[in-house]
Amino acid sequence: MTPRKELFLAVRDKLTAITGIEYVDLHRKQFGPGNENYTHYHTACLIKILPIQWTTMVEHRQEGIATVEVKLYTRDGFADHILGTTGNSDGLAEIDLIDHIADGLQFLKGNSFTALQQLAEENVIEDEEAGVVDISIYKLTFSTMVYKVTAPKYSTKKITLE
């Protein structure tokens, strides 16, 4: 399994286990303008693994730094729908989900990547999802070192002397 795939699956499994998140997937701009998929969900998390910067090491190994973005999409008024509150300014449900995501992913590690470490957390205003209405987007950013073994440049051959 590639480091990118293992990293995605580990993050997906942690996010799927969080109560309150209805949909978890690889980020494919599912909630972008013109794509109305988000209307079916109150909460969703999309995982984006940014380009990995690789360094070649000895013995056919490579290591790289991977940045993982987890975007939490919540419907505007999520607290109203779930908790029966009356004010749209009550964002405590979203804050709890952000905390659960951060706690679940912090120090998560696998066979081909070291422990994830949170770098940033922000409320997304201007993004590729600009134009999406009635939804709030929170982005959590994590970093990790990833490792893989590549095919050898040369192969050994058996020779015989006559």
Secondary structure, DSSP 8 states (H G I E B T S, - for coil): --HHHHHHHHHHHHHHTSTT--EEEE-SSTTSTT-GGGGG-SEEEEEEE---EEEE-STTEEEEEEEEEEEEEEETTHHHHHH--S-TT--HHHHHHHHHHHHHHTT---SSB---EEEEEEEESSSTTTT--SEEEEEEEEEEEEEEE---SS--------
